[in-house]
Amino acid sequence: MQNKQSYLSEISKSVKDNYYRFFEITPHTQLKQMPTFQLNFFIDQALSRNLQVTIQFNDQTPAATGILNRISGDRYLVTSSDGSMNRLFSLGEIQSIKRN
C-alpha cells in the first residue's frame, strides 16, 4: 500500500512540475487575489490609523511598502518611509495588502 501511495505522489508532483514548466508559471508568484471588500477594509484601516503597509500588485511589479494616502475616489498613493519612492495606483491594481 505504501508503495502505491509514494508512486502516486511522485506522479502527481511530476505532473504539477510539468504543468508549471509548460505554462511558464513559477509557483512562488501564485498569490491569491484578496476580495474587494477585504482590500477596502484594509485600506480604510491603513488610512485612518496611518499604518505602514506592503502592497502586492497584479502586474507582478515589486511590492510597495509605505504609508497610504487617498488622492481621489479610488486612486491612492503609497510613499516609502524615507519619502524616496512613490507609487500611484487604483484599487483594481492591488492583489493583496498587509500591515508591516
C-alpha positions as CSV (number, residue, x, y, z in Angstrom):
1,M,0.0,0.0,0.0
2,Q,2.8,2.4,0.9
3,N,4.5,1.8,-2.5
4,K,1.3,2.8,-4.3
5,Q,0.9,6.0,-2.4
6,S,4.5,7.1,-2.9
7,Y,4.3,6.2,-6.6
8,L,1.1,8.3,-6.9
9,S,2.6,11.2,-5.1
10,E,5.7,11.1,-7.3
11,I,3.5,11.1,-10.4
12,S,1.4,14.0,-9.0
13,K,4.5,16.0,-8.4
14,S,5.8,15.3,-11.8
15,V,2.6,16.3,-13.5
16,K,2.4,19.5,-11.4
17,D,6.0,20.4,-12.3
18,N,5.5,19.8,-16.0
19,Y,2.3,21.9,-15.9
20,Y,4.2,24.8,-14.3
21,R,7.0,24.5,-16.8
22,F,4.7,24.2,-19.8
23,F,2.7,27.4,-18.9
24,E,5.8,29.2,-17.6
25,I,4.3,29.6,-14.1
26,T,6.6,30.0,-11.1
27,P,4.9,28.6,-8.0
28,H,6.1,31.3,-5.7
29,T,4.3,34.1,-7.6
30,Q,0.9,32.4,-7.5
31,L,-0.6,34.6,-4.8
32,K,-4.4,34.6,-4.4
33,Q,-6.4,37.7,-5.1
34,M,-7.8,39.3,-2.0
35,P,-11.6,40.0,-2.1
36,T,-12.5,43.6,-2.9
37,F,-14.3,44.1,0.4
38,Q,-11.2,43.0,2.3
39,L,-9.0,45.3,0.3
40,N,-11.3,48.2,1.0
41,F,-11.4,47.3,4.8
42,F,-7.6,47.1,4.9
43,I,-7.1,50.4,3.0
44,D,-9.6,52.2,5.3
45,Q,-7.8,50.9,8.4
46,A,-4.4,51.9,7.0
47,L,-5.7,55.4,6.1
48,S,-7.4,56.1,9.4
49,R,-4.6,54.7,11.6
50,N,-1.7,55.9,9.4
51,L,-0.2,52.4,9.2
52,Q,2.7,51.3,7.1
53,V,1.6,48.6,4.7
54,T,3.0,46.4,1.9
55,I,1.0,46.2,-1.3
56,Q,1.4,43.5,-3.9
57,F,0.2,44.4,-7.3
58,N,-1.5,42.3,-10.0
59,D,1.1,43.2,-12.7
60,Q,3.9,41.3,-10.9
61,T,5.8,44.5,-10.3
62,P,7.8,44.6,-7.0
63,A,5.7,45.2,-3.9
64,A,5.5,48.7,-2.5
65,T,5.9,49.4,1.2
66,G,5.0,52.7,2.9
67,I,2.2,54.9,4.1
68,L,-1.1,55.2,2.1
69,N,-2.7,58.5,1.1
70,R,-6.0,58.8,-0.8
71,I,-5.7,61.0,-3.9
72,S,-9.3,60.8,-5.1
73,G,-12.2,58.4,-5.0
74,D,-10.4,55.1,-5.9
75,R,-6.8,56.5,-6.5
76,Y,-4.2,56.0,-3.9
77,L,-0.5,56.9,-3.3
78,V,1.9,54.8,-1.3
79,T,5.0,56.6,-0.2
80,S,8.0,54.9,1.4
81,S,9.0,55.8,4.9
82,D,12.0,57.8,3.7
83,G,10.0,59.6,1.0
84,S,12.1,58.4,-1.9
85,M,9.6,56.0,-3.6
86,N,6.1,56.8,-4.6
87,R,3.5,54.7,-6.5
88,L,0.1,55.9,-7.7
89,F,-2.5,53.1,-8.1
90,S,-6.2,52.3,-8.1
91,L,-8.0,49.6,-6.2
92,G,-8.2,47.3,-9.3
93,E,-4.4,47.1,-9.4
94,I,-3.9,45.6,-6.0
95,Q,-3.6,41.9,-5.5
96,S,-3.0,41.9,-1.7
97,I,-2.2,44.3,1.1
98,K,-0.7,43.6,4.5
99,R,0.3,45.6,7.6
100,N,4.0,45.8,8.4
